[in-house]
Amino acid sequence: MPENLAALGGNMFGALTVGYLFLGGAGAGAIVVGCLLDLVAVRAPFGTDARVSVDEAPPVERVASFTLLAGFAALVLGTLCLIIDLGRIDRVLALFLNPSLTYLTVGSYALAVLVLCGAFLALVRFVYLPSVPRSVVVAVEAVAAAVGTVVALYTGLLLQGLNAVALWKSPLLPVMFVLSSLSCGIAVALAASFFSELDADLAHAVRVLARVDAAVIALEAVVSAAFAEISLGGGNPAASASAAQLMGGSEALAWWVGFVLCGLIVPFVVEAVSAVRGRTKPVLRAALAVAAVLVLVGGLCLRGSVVGAGAHRALELEEPAAQTQRAM
């Protein structure tokens, strides 16, 4: 079904597509990180034992709450981008009323479930719901963390399923998008932590998040380098032509400056220094917040450059076999 996405009325190479891929991935990543932060570090009470206001909660709990809220908001905006890009609402509803086992259908269901989970988790934190016990919230968070991973993976599989674009057929593309989504989710949490009072628990959580993100960014750099290298030298002229746009063509600025420099190098250096220094001093804390913003910039540039490179020339989207058949 993904290869027939244009039949739903969408422009597969527009800004709305990039917006969905970024907002959907970053939103899913933020929900996953927010859920894990609550499950592992916060274990906040709910129901009749809950605090009436988020403002009364400890700093770590507030960070988890605002990370979930930001993730939910990004996910809703990304979903709107997808719906507008697909076009007719009846064809969007057909994905749910007449489901089939395709990336698009599975991803659409996962996206819908995650939006519902995100709405519930935002409500129980920002609206007092005394009838909701902690056990229910834990169950929803577990589901949201799992489904959020599926949604992050789906943003890459959606492109990979478009068989006409050789650059996107790489199995490394979904991996790259998942790692980017997780890094963006951590970035949202680190940005939220900058606006919270720093106590011992939050300082520890920030250090852990920075170390995890540094590891994710290192892996993301390796995967993206392999993606570019294999695409350039893999023997497929269409993939090579598209990858050349990333290396030195129309998408080079977004790839090298936006993604590699802003999304990988600068955040990795800042987070590595944070891990070595151990203590989160005010200057380093501000640097982590800036690095978090740069990670989000890098996530947007990654998706924009990859989409742009794949769509840069219609003739180069054709498979060599298809060209040979026409010639015969």
Protein Blocks (a to p, Z undefined) as FASTA:
>chain_A
ZZmmmmnopafkbmklmmmmmmmmmmmmmmmmmmmmmmmmnopaehjlbcfbfklpcfkl
mmmmmmmmmmmmmmmmmmmmmmmmnopaklmmmmmmmgcddfklmmmmmmmmmmmmmmmm
mmmmmpccfklcfklmmmmmmmmmmmmmmmmmmmmmmmmmmmklmklmpmklmmmmmmmm
mmmmmmmmmmmmmmpccdfklmmmmmmmmmmmmmmmmmmmmmmmmmmmmmmmnopaklmm
mmmmmmmmmklmmmmmmmmmmmmmmmmmmmmmmmmnopacfklmmmmmmmmmmmmmmmmm
mmmmmmmmmmmpmklmpcfklmmmmmZZ
